[in-house]
């Protein structure tokens, strides 16, 4: 797949994730103990044979740049190609916020022009999946389509007033789209991943932006389907996927990963997920500690009780502390006698001695970065 390049757009709407995205993009959200959301997207592209990948950033991209670095963990640190981080070009008119994906692509058109690959896989960054993208590309080439979309029938991916949904004929061709419907009528959820020719994408973007259009789904895909001016078909992704678009969906994903079957389905032997490597000491478990069905990263120190929780690197749980159904990010601390349940603690958060925090499972409590309670 040397004739295929990848583009990941990380300028999504993150308002529903509240404190968790004040200082980071959704793509940089820590998940599953030691990973970030973008790890799954970049790894899928690398596993699909792509060696030229551009990451379009918008705001709050410092954390993302720090995590991706030179791209060596994904073997994307070559001289000519590799991983390219594309921050916004700031001017008096452009303050770093793209109105839509089309504007982001137009602003980074030089990257498309300089790239030599014939095909491009374009992805958003709010959905976690682990797909054989080489099979998607092969399907696109074999069917002779102008654009092929990746979709899933997973009902948990459907959202009211959010997302794009496809109606397909028996041959897999797209015959209608719903963009952000009040109640989705179609069962096929577009996963915001498509493959097309690089030159065709450039042409469509230039034409749309020159007419004041911003949305790829509404202004390009929907118009092409309605006008029947291009052949657009869809390829079904049959694995499990998660939409990270709210505190609840973020919490649910991390709790799902505690299930061995879910974890094995996402972290597959034939599709490894790469991430930034940190050399840490192994997790330490005290004599009286107790850990049940939890993911505990390296560098943690567990002296209390940890139950159905995800602990990132460097977390400290003191003796007498009880953590249940929680997500604790890097270097978080829970002191002696504290009890927390259904909580999300951002980096360097501290729960002081004998504190009690119990949130409802459907709406977990979020503690911001560096907050002491």
Buried (B, 14 or more C-beta within 10 A) or exposed (E): BEEBBBBBBBBBEBEBBEBBBEBBBBBBBBBBBBBBBBBBBBBBBBBBEBBBBBBBBBBBBBBBEEBBBEBBBBEBEEEEBBBBBBBBEEEEEEEBEBEBBBBBBBBBBEBBEEBEBEBBBBBBBBBBBBBBBBEBBBBBBEBEBBBBBBBBEBEBBBBEEBBBBBBBEEEBBBEBBBBBBEEBEBBBBBBBBBBBBBEBBBEBBBEBBEEEBBBBBBBBBBBBBEEEEBBBBBBBBEBBBBBBBBBBBBBBBBBBBBEEEBEEBBBEEEBEBBBBEEEEEEBBBEEEBEBEEBBBBBBBBBBBBBBBBBBBBBBBBBBBBBBBBBBBBBBBBBBBBBBBBBBBBBBBBBBEEEBEBEBEEEEBBBBBBEBEB
